Amino acid sequence: MNEQSEKLRVDKWLWHARFYKTRSLASKACQSGHIVLNGQSVSKASATVVAGDRLQFFQGPHLRVVEVVALGERRGPAPEAQGLYVDHSPPRLPKKEVASDIRTAPVAEREAGAGRPTKAERRALDRLRGDRDVG
């Protein structure tokens, strides 16, 4: 192996490992400081990763902690991408618990398949949420 293939840009690795759908999304996540590489926030997509590095980032409401095992040469199929890292993420919470953690104000929930709310129901929801002034 030559020196160039021993390290890879962090945005390119995240894209190869299929954590982001496009490389530009991975690059934006790096530039906005959402990626933590070995305990330090990454501010540039050009930061390099090597085997043994540890990455932390959020994928939706879930924290992902992964250890880089290999550097991919291409963005291949999912089984190939899963071989690039070892997942050390904490266990995921059920959807109901995640939703209740995210919400701070009480929110009325509608039954699935109940259709769109009527005008009166929407105004009642707005009053409950305190979103806007309702007449």
C-alpha positions in Angstrom: 0.0 0.0 0.0 1.2 3.4 -0.8 1.0 6.4 1.5 -2.0 7.9 -0.3 -4.3 4.9 0.2 -3.5 4.7 4.0 -5.7 7.7 4.7 -8.9 9.1 3.3 -10.9 12.3 3.6 -13.6 12.0 6.3 -16.4 13.1 4.0 -15.4 10.5 1.4 -15.2 7.8 4.0 -18.7 8.6 5.5 -20.1 8.4 1.9 -18.3 5.1 1.2 -19.6 3.7 4.5 -23.1 4.7 3.4 -23.9 7.0 6.4 -24.7 9.8 4.0 -26.6 9.5 0.7 -24.3 12.0 -1.1 -20.7 13.2 -0.6 -21.9 16.8 -0.5 -24.2 16.0 2.5 -21.3 14.3 4.3 -19.1 17.4 3.5 -21.8 19.8 4.9 -22.0 17.7 8.1 -18.3 18.0 8.5 -18.2 21.7 7.8 -21.0 22.4 10.3 -19.1 20.6 13.1 -21.5 17.7 13.4 -18.7 15.1 13.1 -16.4 14.3 16.0 -13.1 12.5 15.1 -11.2 11.0 18.0 -12.8 13.4 20.4 -12.3 16.6 18.4 -14.9 18.3 16.3 -14.2 18.3 12.6 -14.6 21.7 10.9 -13.2 20.7 7.4 -14.3 17.9 5.2 -10.7 17.4 4.2 -9.7 16.0 7.6 -8.3 12.5 7.1 -9.3 9.2 8.8 -7.1 6.1 9.2 -7.9 2.7 10.4 -8.5 2.7 14.1 -10.0 6.2 14.2 -13.3 6.8 16.1 -16.1 8.9 14.7 -19.2 10.2 16.5 -22.2 11.9 14.8 -26.0 11.9 14.9 -28.1 10.1 12.3 -31.5 11.6 12.9 -32.1 11.4 16.7 -29.7 8.5 17.1 -26.0 8.9 18.2 -23.6 6.8 16.0 -20.2 5.9 17.4 -18.2 3.9 14.8 -14.6 2.8 14.6 -12.9 2.9 11.2 -11.7 -0.6 10.3 -10.9 -0.2 6.7 -10.8 2.6 4.0 -13.0 1.9 1.1 -11.9 2.3 -2.5 -15.4 2.8 -3.8 -19.0 3.2 -2.6 -20.1 -0.3 -2.9 -23.1 -2.3 -1.8 -24.3 -2.2 1.8 -22.6 -5.4 3.0 -19.3 -4.1 1.7 -19.9 -0.7 3.4 -20.6 -2.4 6.7 -17.2 -4.1 6.6 -15.5 -0.6 6.8 -16.5 0.0 10.4 -17.4 -1.5 13.8 -20.4 0.0 15.4 -20.1 1.0 19.0 -23.3 3.0 19.1 -25.5 2.9 22.2 -28.7 0.9 21.8 -31.5 2.7 20.0 -34.6 3.7 22.0 -38.0 2.7 20.7 -39.7 5.3 18.4 -42.3 6.3 21.1 -39.6 7.0 23.6 -37.4 9.0 21.1 -40.5 11.0 20.1 -41.3 11.8 23.7 -37.7 12.8 24.4 -37.6 15.2 21.5 -40.9 16.9 22.4 -40.9 19.4 25.2 -44.4 20.8 25.0 -47.4 18.5 25.1 -48.6 17.7 21.6 -51.9 16.1 20.7 -51.5 13.0 18.6 -54.0 11.9 15.9 -54.9 8.4 15.1 -53.1 7.0 12.0 -55.5 7.2 9.0 -57.7 9.8 10.7 -57.2 12.2 7.8 -56.5 15.8 7.9 -57.7 17.9 10.8 -60.6 20.1 10.3 -60.2 23.9 10.7 -61.5 23.8 14.3 -59.2 20.9 15.2 -56.2 22.7 13.7 -57.0 25.8 15.7 -57.3 23.7 18.8 -53.9 22.1 18.1 -52.4 25.5 17.5 -53.8 26.8 20.8 -52.4 23.7 22.6 -48.9 24.2 21.0 -48.9 27.9 21.4 -47.7 28.2 17.8 -49.5 31.3 16.7 -52.4 33.6 17.6 -55.7 32.1 16.7 -58.9 34.1 16.2 
